[in-house]
Amino acid sequence: LVISPVNTIRTLMMMGYEPLNEFPSKSLFKRSGFRRVGAFSYGRALYRKHGILGLVNAWPVTFVESQVYSFVLTHVQPRVNYYANKALPNIDPNSFFGKVLLCTKEALTHCLCTIITHPLRVSRSMIGNESGLLANLLFTSVRVIAITIFEFLMERFGIVDMIVEPLDVNHELSSVDEASKKMIVTMIPRLLATTLASYAYHPWDVVTRMMCISGKSLKLAQPPFQPEGLESMIDFFRFLWSQDNNYWSTRGPFRGASMGARFYKTSLPVLS
């Protein structure tokens, strides 16, 4: 319920919906351009136009989706690990092939979870149908691979050791403190890798959300938000690219990546 407004704002940003006009501004490098408001002002505008339901209307579906995903992951992951280790028992988990195997197992597990929870994800995107499943599966795979790669690079360049070393205290710890320390040591590198990877796979997330509602009667699935003729993922990527002729644009593939005020070089009025 607390996170739902943030998810709603982020999803609408990804779809290209802007409730407020941009205003002239300058970048950090003093370049003239235009800026849109951040998440707080965005949410306030949604509240004024649509009331509290405009911010939290998707929270029941979000809650059920997360619980179902967690339940399926808990029951599927041990089985995938068992059969993978049985088929390939002599692979060192710290070797390159061990990392590839780990990445494959993670991707397979999360893809199975995605297939089961996809109708809920689509419903959370404000419509109930099965479109966008392939895009959702590809996004899940890209997300898992990106996180695994960043974890591997962090270990390779000693970043994990730099994080863990300050937590390695000399005095004896109780069993509770030891368990807490192990949890933190495991969680921090994973959290950092996920944060870094999230920017790498963000364009796939934008395309997936757009494809989940593509071709339907929703206003966000019609021009000017989605031009007619968008069918494949390549078409969607090309459309996002055309918004600013720049892959890294926060108006195109990376829209919604920043929850703060967003700067653009050229003007783009509110789409209505």
C-alpha positions as CSV (number, residue, x, y, z in Angstrom):
1,L,0.0,0.0,0.0
2,V,2.9,2.4,0.7
3,I,4.9,1.5,-2.4
4,S,1.9,1.3,-4.7
5,P,1.8,5.1,-5.4
6,V,5.5,5.0,-6.4
7,N,4.8,2.0,-8.8
8,T,1.8,3.8,-10.3
9,I,3.8,7.0,-10.9
10,R,6.7,5.0,-12.4
11,T,4.5,3.0,-14.7
12,L,2.7,6.1,-16.0
13,M,6.0,7.8,-16.6
14,M,7.1,4.7,-18.6
15,M,3.9,4.9,-20.7
16,G,4.6,8.5,-21.5
17,Y,1.8,10.1,-19.6
18,E,2.6,13.5,-18.1
19,P,0.0,15.4,-16.1
20,L,1.9,18.6,-16.0
21,N,3.6,20.8,-18.6
22,E,7.3,21.1,-18.8
23,F,9.1,24.4,-17.9
24,P,12.3,26.0,-19.2
25,S,15.4,25.0,-17.2
26,K,19.1,24.3,-17.3
27,S,21.1,21.1,-16.9
28,L,23.9,20.5,-14.4
29,F,26.2,21.7,-17.2
30,K,24.2,24.9,-17.7
31,R,22.7,23.8,-21.0
32,S,19.4,25.4,-21.8
33,G,16.5,23.0,-22.1
34,F,13.2,21.9,-20.5
35,R,12.4,20.0,-17.3
36,R,9.5,18.0,-16.0
37,V,8.6,17.6,-12.4
38,G,9.7,14.8,-10.1
39,A,7.7,12.0,-8.5
40,F,6.3,14.2,-5.6
41,S,4.8,16.9,-7.8
42,Y,3.7,14.2,-10.3
43,G,1.8,12.3,-7.6
44,R,0.2,15.5,-6.3
45,A,-1.1,16.2,-9.8
46,L,-2.5,12.7,-10.1
47,Y,-4.2,13.1,-6.7
48,R,-5.8,16.4,-7.8
49,K,-7.1,14.9,-11.0
50,H,-8.1,11.4,-10.0
51,G,-8.2,11.3,-6.2
52,I,-6.5,8.8,-3.9
53,L,-7.6,5.9,-6.2
54,G,-5.4,7.4,-8.9
55,L,-2.4,6.5,-6.8
56,V,-3.3,3.3,-5.0
57,N,-5.8,1.5,-7.3
58,A,-3.4,-1.2,-8.3
59,W,-2.1,-2.1,-4.8
60,P,-4.3,-5.3,-4.3
61,V,-3.1,-6.8,-7.5
62,T,0.5,-5.8,-6.7
63,F,0.2,-7.5,-3.3
64,V,-1.3,-10.7,-4.7
65,E,1.3,-10.8,-7.6
66,S,4.2,-10.4,-5.2
67,Q,2.9,-13.2,-2.9
68,V,2.2,-15.6,-5.7
69,Y,5.6,-14.9,-7.3
70,S,7.3,-15.5,-3.9
71,F,5.3,-18.7,-3.3
72,V,6.1,-20.1,-6.8
73,L,9.8,-19.1,-6.5
74,T,10.1,-20.8,-3.1
75,H,8.8,-24.1,-4.4
76,V,10.3,-24.1,-7.9
77,Q,13.8,-23.0,-7.2
78,P,14.9,-26.0,-5.0
79,R,13.6,-28.4,-7.7
80,V,15.5,-26.6,-10.5
81,N,18.7,-26.5,-8.3
82,Y,18.3,-30.2,-7.5
83,Y,18.0,-31.4,-11.2
84,A,20.7,-29.0,-12.3
85,N,23.2,-30.2,-9.7
86,K,22.2,-33.8,-10.5
87,A,22.9,-33.3,-14.2
88,L,26.1,-31.3,-13.7
89,P,27.5,-32.3,-10.3
90,N,31.2,-31.4,-10.7
91,I,31.0,-27.8,-11.7
92,D,32.8,-25.3,-9.4
93,P,30.2,-22.6,-8.4
94,N,32.9,-19.9,-8.4
95,S,34.2,-20.8,-11.9
96,F,32.9,-19.1,-15.1
97,F,30.8,-22.1,-16.0
98,G,29.5,-22.2,-12.5
99,K,28.3,-18.6,-12.9
100,V,26.8,-19.4,-16.3
101,L,24.9,-22.4,-14.7
102,L,23.7,-20.2,-11.8
103,C,22.5,-17.6,-14.2
104,T,20.7,-20.2,-16.3
105,K,19.0,-21.7,-13.2
106,E,18.0,-18.2,-12.0
107,A,16.6,-17.2,-15.4
108,L,14.7,-20.5,-15.8
109,T,13.2,-20.2,-12.3
110,H,12.1,-16.6,-12.7
111,C,10.7,-17.3,-16.2
112,L,8.5,-20.1,-14.8
113,C,7.3,-17.6,-12.1
114,T,6.7,-15.0,-14.7
115,I,4.5,-17.3,-16.8
116,I,2.3,-17.9,-13.7
117,T,2.1,-14.3,-12.6
118,H,1.9,-12.6,-16.0
119,P,-1.9,-12.1,-15.9
120,L,-1.5,-10.3,-12.6
121,R,1.3,-8.1,-14.1
122,V,-0.8,-7.2,-17.0
123,S,-3.8,-6.4,-14.7
124,R,-1.4,-4.2,-12.7
125,S,-0.8,-2.4,-16.0
126,M,-4.5,-1.6,-16.0
127,I,-5.9,-4.3,-18.4
128,G,-6.5,-8.0,-18.2
129,N,-5.2,-10.0,-21.2
130,E,-2.3,-12.2,-22.2
131,S,-0.5,-9.9,-24.5
132,G,3.2,-9.2,-23.9
133,L,4.0,-12.6,-22.4
134,L,7.0,-13.1,-24.7
135,A,8.3,-9.6,-23.9
136,N,7.8,-10.3,-20.2
137,L,9.8,-13.5,-20.4
138,L,12.6,-11.8,-22.3
139,F,12.6,-9.0,-19.8
140,T,12.8,-11.5,-16.9
141,S,15.8,-13.2,-18.5
142,V,17.6,-9.9,-19.3
143,R,17.0,-8.8,-15.7
144,V,18.4,-12.0,-14.2
145,I,21.4,-12.0,-16.6
146,A,22.2,-8.3,-15.9
147,I,22.1,-8.8,-12.1
148,T,24.3,-12.0,-12.3
149,I,26.8,-10.1,-14.6
150,F,27.0,-7.2,-12.1
151,E,27.5,-9.6,-9.2
152,F,30.3,-11.4,-11.1
153,L,32.0,-8.1,-11.9
154,M,31.8,-6.9,-8.3
155,E,33.4,-10.1,-7.1
156,R,36.0,-10.0,-9.9
157,F,37.1,-6.4,-9.1
158,G,37.1,-6.9,-5.3
159,I,34.1,-4.6,-4.7
160,V,32.4,-7.3,-2.6
161,D,35.4,-7.7,-0.4
162,M,35.6,-4.0,0.1
163,I,32.0,-4.1,1.3
164,V,32.2,-7.2,3.4
165,E,35.6,-6.5,5.1
166,P,34.4,-3.7,7.4
167,L,31.7,-6.1,8.7
168,D,34.3,-8.8,9.6
169,V,34.7,-8.0,13.3
170,N,37.3,-9.7,15.6
171,H,35.3,-10.3,18.8
172,E,33.1,-13.3,19.3
173,L,29.5,-12.9,18.2
174,S,26.3,-14.6,19.5
175,S,24.4,-16.9,17.2
176,V,21.9,-14.1,16.5
177,D,24.5,-11.5,15.7
178,E,26.4,-14.0,13.5
179,A,23.2,-14.8,11.6
180,S,22.4,-11.1,11.2
181,K,26.0,-10.4,9.9
182,K,25.7,-13.2,7.4
183,M,22.4,-11.9,6.1
184,I,23.8,-8.4,5.7
185,V,27.0,-9.7,4.0
186,T,24.8,-11.6,1.5
187,M,22.2,-8.9,1.0
188,I,24.4,-5.8,0.4
189,P,26.3,-7.0,-2.6
190,R,23.1,-8.4,-4.1
191,L,21.2,-5.2,-3.5
192,L,24.1,-3.1,-5.0
193,A,24.2,-5.4,-8.1
194,T,20.5,-5.1,-8.5
195,T,20.5,-1.3,-8.3
196,L,23.3,-1.1,-10.9
197,A,21.7,-3.6,-13.2
198,S,18.2,-2.0,-13.0
199,Y,19.5,0.9,-15.1
200,A,20.9,-1.5,-17.7
201,Y,17.6,-3.5,-18.1
202,H,15.3,-0.5,-17.7
203,P,14.5,-0.1,-21.5
204,W,13.3,-3.7,-21.6
205,D,11.0,-2.9,-18.7
206,V,9.5,0.1,-20.5
207,V,8.9,-2.0,-23.7
208,T,7.4,-4.8,-21.7
209,R,4.9,-2.6,-20.0
210,M,4.0,-0.9,-23.3
211,M,3.5,-4.3,-25.0
212,C,1.3,-5.5,-22.2
213,I,-1.4,-3.0,-23.2
214,S,-0.6,-2.7,-26.9
215,G,-3.5,-2.9,-29.4
216,K,-6.2,-2.4,-26.7
217,S,-8.8,0.3,-26.2
218,L,-6.8,2.1,-23.4
219,K,-5.9,5.7,-24.1
220,L,-2.3,4.9,-23.2
221,A,-2.2,2.2,-25.9
222,Q,-3.3,4.6,-28.7
223,P,-1.7,7.5,-30.5
224,P,0.1,9.7,-29.5
225,F,1.3,7.4,-26.7
226,Q,1.7,4.4,-29.0
227,P,1.6,5.0,-32.8
228,E,-0.3,2.5,-34.9
229,G,1.7,-0.3,-36.4
230,L,3.9,-1.2,-33.4
231,E,4.0,-4.9,-33.3
232,S,7.5,-6.3,-32.4
233,M,9.9,-5.3,-29.6
234,I,12.1,-3.7,-32.3
235,D,9.2,-1.5,-33.3
236,F,8.8,-0.3,-29.7
237,F,12.5,0.3,-29.3
238,R,12.5,2.4,-32.5
239,F,9.6,4.4,-31.3
240,L,11.2,5.1,-28.0
241,W,14.5,6.1,-29.7
242,S,12.6,8.5,-32.0
243,Q,11.4,10.5,-29.0
244,D,14.8,12.2,-28.6
245,N,17.0,10.3,-31.2
246,N,19.0,9.2,-28.2
247,Y,19.1,5.7,-26.6
248,W,20.0,7.2,-23.2
249,S,17.1,9.7,-23.3
250,T,14.9,9.9,-20.2
251,R,12.1,10.7,-22.7
252,G,12.7,7.6,-24.6
253,P,14.1,4.2,-23.5
254,F,14.9,5.4,-20.1
255,R,11.8,7.3,-19.2
256,G,10.7,6.5,-15.7
257,A,14.3,5.6,-14.7
258,S,14.6,8.8,-12.8
259,M,12.0,9.7,-10.2
260,G,13.4,13.2,-9.8
261,A,13.1,16.2,-12.0
262,R,13.8,15.2,-15.6
263,F,15.8,17.4,-18.1
264,Y,15.3,17.4,-21.9
265,K,17.1,19.3,-24.6
266,T,14.0,19.9,-26.7
267,S,10.4,20.8,-25.9
268,L,7.7,18.1,-25.9
269,P,4.2,19.3,-24.9
270,V,2.0,17.2,-22.7
271,L,0.3,14.4,-24.7
272,S,-3.4,14.6,-24.4
